[in-house]
Amino acid sequence: VSVLYCHNMRRFSCVLPVAASTAVAQRFAADAAKPAQAPSKVQVLHNILVGKAAFKNKALLKECNVEAVFGASWKSEIAAHAKSLPAEEQKVLSRQIARLSLTRYTTRELATFAGEGVANVDAAAEAENLANGVALLQQVGASEFETTVKTEGARSNWSEDSINKFIASVKAAKK
């Protein structure tokens, strides 16, 4: 029986019979003949969120970076993708998305708004933002308030719709 040295496993000094080596070679040839499928955009995002991959140049995993790379509709796309995952992976993915949403806040804001738990950070921040908006509206007047909110909203990458909703909610809260 002739033998062929398996060069892929030099550490283990693997020696295979010729029949086994041809079967292995055929399997590798068949795998090489298949075109390599690149992962989809949503699969890449999933891998980044669960820590299997990282952004290029080790950029921080922050919500603004995810939106810049994957677009404004990344949440709906990952939600649709999550439906095809097993329950355990869905749980991990939803936990990571919740953690990612906290990257919108500075450490000072988290210290201020997370007093009632991390789950309430968004609601507490929104209430504080609304109170600050009412105070600004009373201080500078309606036209100056709208100009300021539109300018700051644009700087903060708010959509035109969210800017208008904020202005309307502040005006409603003032009454």
Disulfide bonds with the S-S distance in Angstrom:
none
